[in-house]
Amino acid sequence: MSDSISYSDAGVSIDNANLAVAKIKNFAKSTFNERTLTEIGSFGGMFSGAFPNMAEPILVASADGVGTKLKLAFETGIHRTVGQDLVNHCVNDILVQGARPLFFLDYFATGVVDPEVTASVVEGMAIACKENGCVLLGGETAEMPSMYADGEYDLAGFIVGVVDKSKVIDGKTVKAGDVVLGLPSTGLQTNGYSLARKLFFEIGGYNSDSYVEELGETVGEALLKTHASFLKPLENQLDSGKIKGLVHITGGGFLENIPRILPENVGVEIKRGTWDELPVFGMMQKLGNVKDSEMFRTFNMGIGMIVICSEEDKDFLRQNLGTTFEIGRVIEGNNEVRIL
């Protein structure tokens, strides 16, 4: 009689998966609130859908990942920050429509589950969820032998938020003469990492441990800066009626993201030099002799979120949003973005 074959012989360890779930359970539970109706381990997460303080609640949902920034996590062994990146990125994506986050789910896929790595990633998610008042309602840990290189994984996040229909921010009232304000980023956020890695590691010859005087830190530290959430600085102004449009500067940079919220009859002029451009961007541009247009189409250049408002409201918003730069103007045009 032949030996019995088990799932673990095929490369999948249910025991490791269970150990990972045990480690992450408390992280997830630490984000729960009174609207959470199920425990971790349920087939589906349940969340109260009652919004008594809203006349017409609109659910806003988004899904995203952190791209090849994961490669930095693999190389440095620092995994918690990409969990924070994922949540904050998703929060910002629904924030631009005026939505506050309700709950978040994740998908973590790897070849062989390492319970410590998985727990570190989920710990980062839990930290960011708590900071954003968001419940980590559930997720999926998928172990798929031969699908991923040893020590590597993929990560995706799914978020649901809510906004009262009368408070939706959609850019429809943006007009020529409006002001473009910028809230600073902490670094590259979660986009442009394929180009950044090529510039630093292939062209520049650096590695993640290389200390660079121009940066004042190692390359790894500069590139792993956590993607900031802009919920806290913006939250008290979302319902003010003073914000006409919000733009999360992610993949596509300024040139691709700003037009997504503009009416057809306007464009935007951005004046470079009106904000504190982080040194990592200037260094990358020099390393690859990268054109300005390519930089502004790929990276956030030190601006993580854009706020468009009327001239009469700009001083009020600048006083109430914390560190903010006046970086441009809305002009007559056809959705184009020009960098001056």
Beta strands, then each sheet from edge to edge (+ up, - down):
strand 1: 57-65
strand 2: 100-110
strand 3: 135-143
strand 4: 153-164
strand 5: 179-184
strand 6: 211-212
strand 7: 217-218
strand 8: 245-248
strand 9: 266-270
strand 10: 303-309
strand 11: 325-332
strand 12: 337-339
sheet 1: 1+ 4- 2+ 3+
sheet 2: 8+ 10- 5+ 11- 9+ 12+
sheet 3: 6+ 7-
end
